[in-house]
Amino acid sequence: MVRLPLSPDELERGRRLGALLRSARDDRSILDVALAAGISPETLRKIETGRIATPSFASIAAVAGVVGLSLDTLWAEVHPPSPTGSTDGGPSGARVGAVRG
């Protein structure tokens, strides 16, 4: 399957997501958080640095749970409201980390 290139907005959302998770991790090691979330430390490192701009929902939910972030908070931070009051994440129920293709 060929994956379409990500848009600049999608890449920016990935950077915001990574920064938020990195900040929430605080002084805990990548190894500790990754193992507690059931993902590899390298995957968490790539998410935090924005190299995986659209990680799977399961990975994000697991890491968010380990670092104590609610998914509502995470969504609000990664998809801030636009000046018109809607989010840039699409219609209600849009999938976080959805694979395009």
Summary of the structure (lengths in Angstrom):
residues: 101
radius of gyration: 13.4
end to end distance: 7.5
largest distance: 40.5
contacts: 256
relative contact order: 0.19
helix: 52%
strand: 2%
